[in-house]
Amino acid sequence: MTVVTSTGTVTTDGDYTVVTFEADGSLTVSGGTLNDVQYLLVAGGGNAALPQSTYVAGGGAGGVITGNITINPGSYPVIVGAPGNNSSFLNMTANGGGQGGFFGNGFSGGSGGGGGTLGVTHINFQNFVGGPGVARQGYAGGNPAGGGYPPFGPGGGGGAAGPGGQGTLDGVGGRGGVGIPSDITGNMVYYAGGGSGKGPGGIGLNGTGYTGYGAGGGYDLAESNYCNRLSAQPGVLIIRYLSV
């Protein structure tokens, strides 16, 4: 008989067991092989550009790896990434999200951070770009609308299922990239959305999954939160298997 023990939170969905790891831990399988295990490994999202200011590019979502595997008997460490950090399980590593660019290019990551804009800082007039994502884990951050003056909007962070939006010519930040949908817990949830950018003309639309596991940092559309940057979200590992 296969026996599974873990440090994660265990729930059930019909005939299936779901184990969620929100922190580092371990999974132990003994007595037999655990077959057809569905997994969702999410890295920590990247933060929006620092410091907080009028021009803030959105942070990229943490990388996402998902699929089905067989787990042989043994004890396996689980690493769950804090914001900007990798998550790992077995031989898989999801890359932490890229930070948004501040007067510069977005950083690369599982999903890339949005590109910053110079705004009224006349260092030069080059156009910055969003950071690239990791293939099959996420998408690139959005570009700013332009460089130099007038004050263009910065880019939004890339999401696990779509790129970050470009900032606009009237100073609105780019939207965050959409997160990836999964029903691994028994309910459809979006994970790892990109963070929205903020410019002098306003903030971008938030991508679906913007506040879930692995989300990039950005801004909320609610007026009360207009000046309050939301932190990137840590990663998670979720596995689902037929109860044994």
QUIFEN-V261727 format. One record per backbone hydrogen bond with DSSP energy under -0.5 kcal/mol. CO is the residue of the C=O (numbers start at 1). NH is the residue of the N-H. If there is no record, write none. Layout:
BEGIN
CO | NH
CO | NH
END
This chain:
BEGIN
3 | 30
5 | 28
8 | 10
9 | 20
11 | 18
13 | 16
15 | 243
16 | 13
17 | 241
18 | 11
19 | 21
19 | 239
20 | 9
20 | 22
21 | 237
25 | 78
26 | 7
27 | 76
28 | 5
29 | 74
30 | 3
33 | 35
34 | 71
36 | 38
37 | 69
38 | 240
39 | 67
40 | 42
40 | 238
41 | 65
42 | 236
44 | 97
45 | 84
46 | 217
47 | 100
54 | 56
56 | 198
57 | 49
58 | 114
59 | 195
60 | 46
61 | 111
63 | 43
65 | 41
67 | 39
69 | 37
70 | 72
71 | 34
74 | 29
76 | 27
77 | 90
78 | 25
78 | 80
79 | 81
79 | 88
81 | 235
82 | 85
85 | 44
87 | 94
88 | 79
89 | 92
92 | 89
94 | 87
95 | 63
96 | 110
98 | 60
99 | 107
101 | 57
101 | 103
104 | 116
107 | 113
110 | 134
111 | 98
112 | 158
113 | 131
114 | 101
115 | 155
118 | 121
120 | 122
121 | 123
126 | 128
129 | 106
131 | 141
132 | 109
134 | 137
134 | 138
137 | 64
139 | 112
140 | 164
142 | 115
143 | 167
148 | 152
150 | 152
153 | 145
154 | 174
155 | 58
156 | 142
157 | 177
158 | 61
159 | 139
162 | 159
165 | 156
168 | 153
168 | 171
171 | 201
171 | 202
172 | 168
174 | 197
175 | 165
177 | 194
178 | 161
178 | 162
180 | 191
182 | 189
183 | 186
187 | 185
189 | 182
191 | 180
192 | 160
193 | 216
194 | 207
195 | 157
197 | 204
198 | 56
199 | 202
202 | 173
202 | 199
205 | 176
207 | 210
208 | 179
209 | 193
209 | 212
212 | 215
213 | 192
214 | 62
215 | 233
217 | 59
218 | 230
222 | 225
223 | 226
225 | 220
225 | 228
227 | 229
228 | 220
230 | 218
233 | 45
234 | 214
236 | 42
237 | 21
238 | 40
239 | 19
240 | 38
241 | 17
END
